[in-house]
Amino acid sequence: MNKDIRFYFIRHGRTIWNEQGLMQGSGNSNLTEQGVQGAIKTGQALQDIPFIVAYSSCLQRTIDTAQYILGKRDIPLFQHNGLNEHHFGSWEGLVVDDIRQHEEFQQMLNDPANYKAICNNGETWQQLAERAMKAIQDMIKIHQQGNILVVSHGHTLRLLIALLNGATWQNHRENGQSETLANTSISVVRYVQQGNQLGQFMVEKVNDVNHLE
């Protein structure tokens, strides 16, 4: 069976907790006015893309962002918990600068292979990688051709795009393997499969913010 799918990955709009420098993860805060406007501008930039479907995480900030992007277009929007943000456990809601020097926090940022999420009872990078990739595989099973809008989160998308580009969850934060994604940035990855051959992912665009200027 031949498949040709183009994924448009969008990080959610800027939120109140982003402004306040708080760890978000599985917690949620509302979009700011800047976040709303970013989503609307993203929708305008993508208005000529004929999406067959849209997916967001189960967190309200991505649902809201997706709805602003889609506007009045008649495109179904589904939630998938595999697209949820990295779960930070007891760190969620804390000021990032207050925990930045914690050994395990630095490990999370710089040494994914050895980050065990012990002190915060959160989620490891391996756990995040497995559920995020499963979300993509679930979409590939359902859809054959066309453009899919995917609205997710900073850590989740940075890891996911790196994996689709050939990195591993262990090395994805090394220089050149991935980059921090701006709120409502656009990244594009194409998936092509010919018959029974193994499908291939091709990263076409990462962290495009030209539409926000």
C-alpha positions as CSV (number, residue, x, y, z in Angstrom):
1,M,0.0,0.0,0.0
2,N,1.4,3.4,-1.0
3,K,1.4,6.2,1.5
4,D,2.3,9.9,1.1
5,I,1.6,12.0,4.2
6,R,2.9,15.4,5.1
7,F,2.8,16.3,8.8
8,Y,2.7,20.0,9.8
9,F,4.0,20.2,13.3
10,I,3.1,23.3,15.4
11,R,4.1,24.1,18.9
12,H,1.2,25.6,20.8
13,G,0.8,29.3,21.3
14,R,2.5,31.2,24.1
15,T,0.8,30.8,27.5
16,I,0.6,32.6,30.8
17,W,3.0,30.0,32.4
18,N,5.5,30.6,29.5
19,E,5.4,34.3,30.4
20,Q,5.8,33.6,34.1
21,G,8.7,31.1,33.6
22,L,6.9,28.2,35.1
23,M,7.3,24.5,34.3
24,Q,4.2,23.4,32.4
25,G,4.4,19.8,31.3
26,S,1.1,18.0,32.0
27,G,-0.2,21.1,33.8
28,N,-2.0,23.7,31.7
29,S,-2.3,27.5,31.4
30,N,-4.3,29.6,29.0
31,L,-2.9,31.2,25.9
32,T,-1.9,34.8,26.1
33,E,-3.1,37.3,23.6
34,Q,0.3,36.9,21.9
35,G,-0.3,33.1,21.8
36,V,-3.8,33.6,20.3
37,Q,-2.4,36.0,17.6
38,G,0.4,33.6,16.8
39,A,-2.0,30.8,16.3
40,I,-4.2,33.0,14.0
41,K,-1.1,34.0,12.0
42,T,-0.2,30.3,11.7
43,G,-3.7,29.6,10.4
44,Q,-3.3,32.4,7.8
45,A,0.1,31.0,6.7
46,L,-1.4,27.5,6.3
47,Q,-4.8,28.6,4.8
48,D,-4.0,27.1,1.4
49,I,-2.9,23.7,2.8
50,P,-5.8,21.2,2.3
51,F,-5.6,19.4,5.6
52,I,-7.5,16.1,5.7
53,V,-7.4,16.0,9.5
54,A,-5.9,17.7,12.6
55,Y,-4.5,16.2,15.8
56,S,-3.6,17.9,19.1
57,S,-2.5,16.7,22.5
58,C,-5.2,16.3,25.2
59,L,-4.1,19.6,26.9
60,Q,-6.2,22.6,26.4
61,R,-3.5,24.9,25.2
62,T,-2.9,22.8,22.1
63,I,-6.6,22.3,21.5
64,D,-7.1,26.0,21.6
65,T,-4.2,26.6,19.3
66,A,-5.4,24.1,16.8
67,Q,-8.9,25.7,16.8
68,Y,-7.5,29.1,16.1
69,I,-5.3,27.7,13.3
70,L,-8.3,25.9,11.7
71,G,-10.7,28.8,12.2
72,K,-13.9,28.1,10.3
73,R,-12.5,25.4,8.1
74,D,-14.4,22.1,8.3
75,I,-11.5,19.9,9.3
76,P,-12.0,17.2,12.0
77,L,-9.8,17.8,15.1
78,F,-8.8,14.8,17.3
79,Q,-6.8,14.5,20.5
80,H,-4.0,11.9,21.1
81,N,-2.4,11.6,24.5
82,G,0.8,10.5,22.8
83,L,1.2,14.2,21.8
84,N,1.0,15.4,25.4
85,E,4.0,17.4,26.8
86,H,6.8,15.7,28.7
87,H,5.5,15.0,32.2
88,F,7.7,16.8,34.7
89,G,6.0,15.4,37.9
90,S,6.6,17.5,41.0
91,W,8.4,20.2,39.0
92,E,5.2,21.3,37.3
93,G,4.1,24.7,38.3
94,L,7.5,25.6,39.8
95,V,9.7,28.5,38.6
96,V,12.2,27.2,36.1
97,D,15.0,29.4,37.4
98,D,14.5,28.0,40.9
99,I,15.3,24.4,39.8
100,R,17.5,25.0,36.9
101,Q,20.7,24.1,38.7
102,H,19.3,20.9,40.2
103,E,21.5,18.0,39.0
104,E,18.6,16.0,37.6
105,F,17.2,19.1,35.8
106,Q,20.6,19.6,34.1
107,Q,20.6,15.9,33.2
108,M,17.2,16.2,31.6
109,L,18.5,19.1,29.4
110,N,22.0,17.8,28.6
111,D,22.1,14.0,29.2
112,P,18.8,12.4,28.2
113,A,20.3,8.9,28.3
114,N,20.9,9.1,32.0
115,Y,17.9,11.2,33.0
116,K,15.8,8.9,35.2
117,A,13.2,11.4,36.5
118,I,13.6,10.0,40.0
119,C,13.4,13.1,42.2
120,N,10.3,14.5,40.4
121,N,8.6,11.2,39.7
122,G,8.2,12.4,36.1
123,E,8.6,10.9,32.7
124,T,11.9,9.7,31.1
125,W,12.9,10.7,27.6
126,Q,12.5,7.1,26.6
127,Q,8.9,7.0,27.8
128,L,8.2,10.3,25.9
129,A,9.8,9.0,22.7
130,E,7.8,5.7,22.7
131,R,4.4,7.4,23.2
132,A,5.1,10.2,20.7
133,M,6.3,7.8,18.0
134,K,3.3,5.6,18.7
135,A,1.1,8.7,18.0
136,I,2.7,9.2,14.6
137,Q,2.4,5.5,13.8
138,D,-1.2,5.5,14.8
139,M,-1.9,8.3,12.3
140,I,0.1,6.5,9.6
141,K,-2.1,3.4,10.1
142,I,-5.3,5.4,9.6
143,H,-4.4,7.8,6.8
144,Q,-3.0,7.0,3.3
145,Q,-2.5,10.4,1.6
146,G,-2.7,14.1,2.4
147,N,-1.7,16.8,4.9
148,I,-2.1,16.4,8.6
149,L,-2.0,19.3,11.1
150,V,-0.3,18.2,14.5
151,V,-0.3,20.7,17.4
152,S,1.8,19.6,20.3
153,H,4.5,20.9,22.7
154,G,8.1,22.0,23.0
155,H,9.8,19.0,24.4
156,T,7.6,16.5,22.6
157,L,8.0,18.0,19.1
158,R,11.7,18.7,19.5
159,L,12.3,15.1,20.3
160,L,9.8,13.8,17.8
161,I,11.2,15.7,14.8
162,A,14.8,14.7,15.8
163,L,13.7,11.0,15.9
164,L,12.0,11.3,12.5
165,N,15.3,12.9,11.2
166,G,17.4,9.9,12.4
167,A,18.4,10.9,15.9
168,T,17.9,8.8,19.0
169,W,16.2,9.8,22.3
170,Q,19.6,9.5,23.9
171,N,21.4,12.0,21.6
172,H,18.6,14.2,20.4
173,R,19.7,17.2,22.4
174,E,23.3,17.2,21.1
175,N,24.3,20.1,18.9
176,G,23.0,19.7,15.4
177,Q,20.4,17.0,16.3
178,S,17.5,19.3,17.3
179,E,16.6,22.8,18.2
180,T,14.3,24.6,20.6
181,L,11.0,25.3,18.8
182,A,9.3,28.7,19.1
183,N,5.7,29.0,20.0
184,T,3.4,28.6,16.9
185,S,6.5,27.8,14.7
186,I,5.9,25.5,11.7
187,S,7.9,22.3,11.0
188,V,7.1,20.0,8.2
189,V,7.9,16.3,7.8
190,R,6.9,14.1,4.9
191,Y,6.3,10.3,5.1
192,V,6.5,8.1,2.0
193,Q,5.9,4.4,1.8
194,Q,6.0,2.3,-1.4
195,G,4.1,-1.0,-1.2
196,N,5.5,-3.3,1.5
197,Q,8.8,-1.4,1.7
198,L,9.8,0.4,4.9
199,G,8.4,3.9,5.0
200,Q,10.7,6.9,5.1
201,F,10.5,10.3,6.8
202,M,11.9,13.4,5.3
203,V,12.3,16.6,7.3
204,E,11.5,19.5,5.0
205,K,11.3,22.4,7.4
206,V,12.0,23.0,11.1
207,N,11.0,25.9,13.4
208,D,9.8,28.3,10.6
209,V,8.7,31.6,12.2
210,N,8.6,33.8,9.1
211,H,4.8,34.1,9.4
212,L,5.0,35.6,12.9
213,E,7.1,38.6,11.9
